[in-house]
Amino acid sequence: MSNPFEKKKDLKPEAVIPTPEKPVAQENKPTEAVPVQPEKKEMTNFVIHSEVDAMLLDRIKSQPQTLDEIDKEVVVQPREGRHQLSLPVELDEFTKKYCFTWIFKRKQAIDEACDIYHYKFTNRTFFPLLPDHLFSARGVMERGDMVLMFRPRHIDEEMRKAPGLESLQRIKTKETAHEGNPKFYIPKPEEKEEGRIVGV
């Protein structure tokens, strides 16, 4: 019987695949630091003013800029009958076409004025040429707890007729309310009298 290990001796050794040598680690050499410049961002400054500050700034811009202009001012007497809730003089030219009124700054009052009586806020959108000091920081005309609103004059005239028409209608209803109602007593005078007998 033959030895199985003898056959293996005759075989050629397998080819060895050389492996690439790993590079030798280099010593850690200090690198020169490159200064990094921070990116320059454009900053925009926002100045927030309170309502009083905004009003004061508008007043300052609208007043004379030199003492000579102040010295040349002429005293003008205030118009008779003007008070805190009088319309600004600048609105006089608009009163032929629009009617203005002051409304309480309460949600219920403003909702009623806008939704029922067709009023609009007197703001810079509708009156851009008016001076800035007339408007508050909200962009509307305010006096204390009141805000100025307006509506076209033809709507104002129609809306003012409504209470009178309603009153006349109620009077007519009362005049004919007793007709056919047994609860009303109508006396029958024995003598003819001038005038009309009304049920009691």
C-alpha positions as CSV (number, residue, x, y, z in Angstrom):
1,M,0.0,0.0,0.0
2,S,1.3,3.4,-1.0
3,N,1.9,6.2,1.4
4,P,-0.5,9.1,0.7
5,F,1.9,11.6,2.1
6,E,4.6,10.8,-0.5
7,K,2.4,12.2,-3.3
8,K,2.1,15.5,-1.6
9,K,5.8,15.9,-1.5
10,D,5.9,16.0,-5.3
11,L,3.4,18.9,-5.4
12,K,4.8,22.4,-6.1
13,P,4.3,24.9,-3.3
14,E,1.5,27.4,-3.8
15,A,2.5,30.8,-5.0
16,V,2.7,33.4,-2.3
17,I,1.1,36.8,-3.1
18,P,3.2,39.6,-1.7
19,T,1.3,42.0,0.5
20,P,2.0,45.7,0.1
21,E,4.0,47.1,2.9
22,K,2.3,49.6,5.2
23,P,3.9,53.0,5.0
24,V,5.9,53.9,8.0
25,A,4.0,56.4,10.1
26,Q,5.6,59.8,9.9
27,E,6.4,61.7,13.0
28,N,3.8,64.3,14.0
29,K,5.3,67.5,12.8
30,P,3.7,70.8,14.0
31,T,1.9,72.6,11.2
32,E,1.8,76.3,10.9
33,A,-1.5,77.8,12.1
34,V,-3.3,79.7,9.4
35,P,-5.5,82.5,10.8
36,V,-9.1,82.1,9.9
37,Q,-10.9,85.4,9.3
38,P,-14.5,85.5,10.4
39,E,-17.1,86.3,7.8
40,K,-18.3,89.9,7.9
41,K,-22.1,90.0,8.3
42,E,-24.0,93.1,7.6
43,M,-25.9,94.1,10.7
44,T,-29.1,96.1,10.5
45,N,-30.1,98.1,13.6
46,F,-33.8,98.2,14.4
47,V,-34.9,100.9,16.7
48,I,-38.3,100.3,18.4
49,H,-40.1,103.3,19.8
50,S,-43.0,103.4,22.1
51,E,-46.2,105.2,20.9
52,V,-45.3,108.3,22.8
53,D,-41.7,108.3,21.5
54,A,-43.0,108.0,17.9
55,M,-45.4,110.8,18.4
56,L,-42.7,113.0,19.9
57,L,-40.3,112.3,17.0
58,D,-43.0,113.2,14.5
59,R,-43.7,116.4,16.4
60,I,-40.0,117.3,16.4
61,K,-39.7,116.7,12.7
62,S,-42.6,119.0,12.0
63,Q,-41.5,121.9,14.1
64,P,-39.2,124.7,12.9
65,Q,-35.6,123.8,12.6
66,T,-33.9,127.1,13.4
67,L,-34.4,129.9,16.0
68,D,-35.0,132.4,13.2
69,E,-38.0,130.5,12.0
70,I,-39.4,130.4,15.5
71,D,-38.9,134.1,16.0
72,K,-40.9,134.8,12.8
73,E,-43.9,132.8,14.0
74,V,-47.2,134.8,14.2
75,V,-49.6,134.2,17.0
76,V,-52.9,132.7,15.7
77,Q,-55.9,132.7,17.9
78,P,-57.6,129.3,18.3
79,R,-60.9,129.0,16.5
80,E,-63.9,129.5,18.7
81,G,-65.7,126.3,19.8
82,R,-62.8,124.0,19.3
83,H,-62.2,121.4,22.0
84,Q,-60.2,118.1,22.5
85,L,-62.5,116.1,20.2
86,S,-62.8,118.7,17.5
87,L,-61.6,117.4,14.1
88,P,-58.1,118.4,13.1
89,V,-58.1,121.5,10.8
90,E,-56.3,119.4,8.1
91,L,-59.5,117.4,7.7
92,D,-61.7,120.4,6.9
93,E,-61.3,120.0,3.2
94,F,-62.6,116.4,3.4
95,T,-65.8,117.1,5.4
96,K,-67.7,118.0,2.2
97,K,-67.4,114.4,1.0
98,Y,-67.0,112.4,4.2
99,C,-68.5,112.4,7.7
100,F,-66.2,111.8,10.7
101,T,-66.9,110.6,14.2
102,W,-65.1,109.4,17.3
103,I,-65.7,105.8,18.4
104,F,-64.7,104.2,21.7
105,K,-61.7,101.9,21.4
106,R,-63.6,98.9,22.6
107,K,-64.1,95.8,20.4
108,Q,-67.9,95.9,20.7
109,A,-68.1,99.6,19.7
110,I,-65.6,99.2,16.8
111,D,-67.4,96.0,15.5
112,E,-70.7,97.8,15.5
113,A,-69.3,100.9,13.8
114,C,-67.6,98.8,11.0
115,D,-70.2,96.1,10.5
116,I,-73.5,98.0,11.0
117,Y,-72.8,101.7,10.3
118,H,-70.2,101.3,7.5
119,Y,-67.4,103.3,9.2
120,K,-63.8,103.0,8.2
121,F,-60.6,103.9,10.2
122,T,-59.1,107.3,9.4
123,N,-55.6,106.1,8.7
124,R,-52.6,106.9,6.4
125,T,-53.9,104.6,3.7
126,F,-56.8,106.8,2.9
127,F,-55.2,110.1,3.8
128,P,-51.5,109.8,2.9
129,L,-50.9,113.6,2.5
130,L,-51.9,114.5,6.1
131,P,-49.0,115.3,8.5
132,D,-47.5,112.4,10.5
133,H,-48.2,113.9,13.9
134,L,-51.9,113.5,13.4
135,F,-51.5,109.7,13.5
136,S,-50.6,107.5,16.4
137,A,-48.1,104.6,16.2
138,R,-50.9,102.4,15.1
139,G,-51.4,104.5,12.0
140,V,-54.8,105.9,13.0
141,M,-56.1,109.1,14.6
142,E,-56.6,108.7,18.4
143,R,-57.5,110.9,21.2
144,G,-57.4,109.2,24.6
145,D,-59.8,106.2,24.5
146,M,-61.4,107.4,21.2
147,V,-60.4,106.6,17.6
148,L,-61.5,108.6,14.6
149,M,-63.6,106.9,11.9
150,F,-65.3,108.1,8.8
151,R,-67.9,107.1,6.1
152,P,-69.1,108.7,2.8
153,R,-71.6,111.5,3.3
154,H,-74.3,109.9,1.1
155,I,-74.2,106.8,3.3
156,D,-74.2,109.0,6.4
157,E,-77.4,110.8,5.2
158,E,-79.2,107.6,4.5
159,M,-78.2,106.1,7.8
160,R,-79.4,109.2,9.7
161,K,-82.8,108.8,8.1
162,A,-83.3,105.3,9.5
163,P,-84.2,106.3,13.2
164,G,-86.8,108.9,11.9
165,L,-88.4,106.4,9.6
166,E,-88.5,103.8,12.4
167,S,-90.1,106.3,14.8
168,L,-92.8,107.2,12.3
169,Q,-93.6,103.6,11.8
170,R,-94.0,103.0,15.5
171,I,-96.3,106.0,15.8
172,K,-98.5,104.7,12.9
173,T,-98.6,101.2,14.6
174,K,-99.7,102.7,17.9
175,E,-102.5,104.7,16.2
176,T,-104.1,101.6,14.7
177,A,-103.2,99.2,17.5
178,H,-106.7,99.4,19.2
179,E,-108.7,98.6,16.1
180,G,-110.6,95.4,16.6
181,N,-109.1,94.8,20.1
182,P,-111.7,94.4,22.8
183,K,-109.3,95.6,25.5
184,F,-109.5,99.2,24.3
185,Y,-112.5,101.3,25.2
186,I,-113.7,103.9,22.8
187,P,-116.4,106.2,24.3
188,K,-119.3,107.2,22.2
189,P,-120.1,110.9,22.9
190,E,-123.7,112.0,23.0
191,E,-122.9,115.3,21.4
192,K,-120.8,115.8,18.3
193,E,-117.5,117.2,19.1
194,E,-114.8,118.3,16.9
195,G,-111.7,116.3,16.8
196,R,-110.9,112.6,16.9
197,I,-111.7,110.1,19.6
198,V,-108.7,108.0,20.6
199,G,-109.0,104.7,22.4
200,V,-108.0,104.6,26.1
